[in-house]
Amino acid sequence: MTTATPTVGAGVQATGKTTRVGRVRKRLNSRTATLVSIVIALLWTVPTFGLFISSFRPEDQIKTTGWWTFFTDPQFTLENYQQVLFSTSSSSGQLASYFINSLAITIPSVLFPTAFAALAAYALAWINFKGRDWLYIAIFALQIVPLQMALVPLLKFFSTGVTIAGVQVLPAWDLVDEQKFAQVWFAHTCFALPFAVFLLHNFISQLPSDLMEAARVDGATHPKIFRTIVLPLITPALAAFGIFQFLWVWNDLLVALIFAGGGNETAPLTVRLAEMAGTRGNEWQRLTSGAFVSIVVPLIVFLSLQRYFVRGLLAGSVKG
């Protein structure tokens, strides 16, 4: 009876890899790394905590003292939230309706590019067709195009349509009021697709080829492979992109202001927060409560998808 013995080269390679991993792990678990992590966490958390405290302080205290004085002279008020959420004044409130507008803009602007990019990434990774590599390079190159360069052509596309050689190929959209949400969805989807396809393609292309071949042998078509095999495996990547896209769209001011306008029917929270600053930027008591209202939803989204987000960032970083 013979037994297989590992080669010397393989043993040295495995030992070297283990040693490198051990060194990295030791450094990350050191006291210095822990201290640095605590300092970074404090730098990120303290401003948010200060914003939260300030949102409950009276106007005179906010404008005359720092938020840290709350611990020596604690005073609470809900008037700031009452003003920004439910006040009928055009200069201080109605934030609740803008909050709904932000949700109406953000949710489809995340779902559309995620769905289209997942389909495109699968096709570019596992379907052979002529010009596939050049198409992927073109999509990758679109990431370097500044967003501002596409605003005017896209706005012209919405307002006048597409005309080729004097022939009207596509008509103007001519949308009004809440219909303008479609323009914002279209714009955010176009701007997000290059990065989304690039990110998801890197995940999908790393899936085991044996798994795909076994599914094809069993008679599975591309739609079935994508639905039953690929989608469950790329859930961390989808969540990672979804968080990035959600934060980008939720905090966006430029795209929504251009394509949706600044009216009450379509303007998001960011437009209203800019208006609430006042002509001289001195309405701090409303800004603190309004800003904290605007970050509640992104915080909930991030915390609820955090485990998927971390898995998505780490996927593919180690093999074997």
GICOR-V662217 format. One record per helix or strand. SS is the DSSP state (alpha for helix, beta for strand). FROM is the first residue (numbers start at 0). TO is the last residue. If there is no record, write none. Layout:
# GICOR-V662217
ss=SS from=FROM to=TO
ss=SS from=FROM to=TO
This chain:
# GICOR-V662217
ss=alpha from=7 to=27
ss=alpha from=30 to=53
ss=alpha from=58 to=63
ss=alpha from=66 to=70
ss=alpha from=78 to=85
ss=alpha from=94 to=125
ss=alpha from=131 to=143
ss=alpha from=146 to=159
ss=beta from=161 to=163
ss=beta from=166 to=169
ss=alpha from=176 to=203
ss=alpha from=208 to=216
ss=alpha from=221 to=232
ss=alpha from=234 to=249
ss=alpha from=253 to=259
ss=alpha from=268 to=275
ss=alpha from=283 to=303
ss=alpha from=305 to=313
